[in-house]
Amino acid sequence: MSAVDSRAFSQPRRPGDVEAASAVIEPSRFRVAVDGVEMVGVAGSFALDLTVPGGGAAAMGGVTWVSVAATHRRRGLLRGLLQAVHADIDERGEPCAGLTASEGAIYGRFGYGEASRVCKVTIDLSTVRFRADCTPPPGTVRYLDPDDAKGRLPDLWEQHRRGTPGETSRSPARWGNVFRDFEAGDGFTEAFLLAHRNGYAAYRARGGWEEGHPTHEVEVLELVALTPEAHLALWYTLLHLDLVRTVTSTSVPLDDPLPLLLENPRAMRVSGIRDYLWLRPSHPDALLAARTYAVEDRVVIEVHDEDANTKPVCWELDGGPDGASVTRTRRRPDVVLGRAGLGSIALGDRTASYLARGGRVEERTAGALRRVDLLFSVDRLPFSQNPF
């Protein structure tokens, strides 16, 4: 399976890849397509916990390794593999399936909606200045050696994950692969690890010189901050590294407060926004009942399936700040949307009104869009930085 996956994604195979994959794979969750004795397609899922608004969690099948050999395209293999994986997730009673998409045009038709996004940012250290009142106390950040990191980072991640809607869990085996990805490569150093009492940052560096002047680059691989103080201290340290010209990150939250800490907010240049987690509600009632809501309200949502010739189902959501109940109903719907649309609004990344302007949601009761927007509103956008 590893060979099929690496070939489909044009990724080089490193020594130890098979062993690393074997450590995290549950064979019963994977499906393959074969032509004679040749394996020509694969798809599977990981058992993950997804944090939802309000701090609750929903079991999620993290769909991965979806690939079909170039010699066997246009034969329905991708659809068949995904249907088999979805059936397995449904049978396990997991409320949703999630994935990170290599291509944006594939998964909407299978019921996946964009549920979280991240920014790619570049910061020129010659122009960045923190506000005078944004200086962390000295000594709050230190470097960790790898052995210390293996003992501290998983606990910090778990605290971060439980408090961050859109983030997913990491098993001990997956942590082994995370530390493996922190190794040197592509001209970059191995990862350096900065630790705060309430967070950490992993970054790697690539040296460069231009007519005697240092032009080193730093890439932030991961940053976890449980408190505003940790967020400030970690970024302050990263943006005061010696000999460095630019600091980049491909996984910064859309609502990250870093620009507010700077004298010139434009010093953090956003060079791209991309989707990260795509969500397919397998059991909409369980997914919606796992989270809390901004206000008390009751709405009826009709959900249809993009990938099956099945009747739509109406769900009555009675929710509020203390929780929710979700039941099937025959009442007339207030709004109508596809499974993918529900995936996009479930964590608060998109609003029903936004999707309606794009023809993805239909309002059936006057004023229902505004009510759904308010009901699903969040004080923090969902964020994911955990690859799977």
Secondary structure, DSSP 8 states (H G I E B T S, - for coil): -HHHHHHHTT----TTHHHHHHHH--GGG-EEEEETTEEEEEEEEEEEEEE-TTS-EEEEEEEEEEEE-GGG-SSSHHHHHHHHHHHHHHHTT-SEEEEE-SSTTSGGGGT-EE--EEEEEEEETTT--B-TT----TTSEEEE-HHHHHHHHHHHHHHHHHTSTT-B---HHHHHHHHHHTS-BTTB---EEEEETTEEEEEEEE--EETTEE-EEEEEEEEEESSHHHHHHHHHHHTT-TTEEEEEEEEEETT-SHHHHBSSGGGEEEEEEEE-EEEEESSHHHHHHTS--SS-EEEEEEEE-TTS----EEEEEEEETTEEEEEE--S--SEEEEHHHHHHHTTSSS-HHHHHHTTSEEE-STTHHHHHHHHH--SS--------
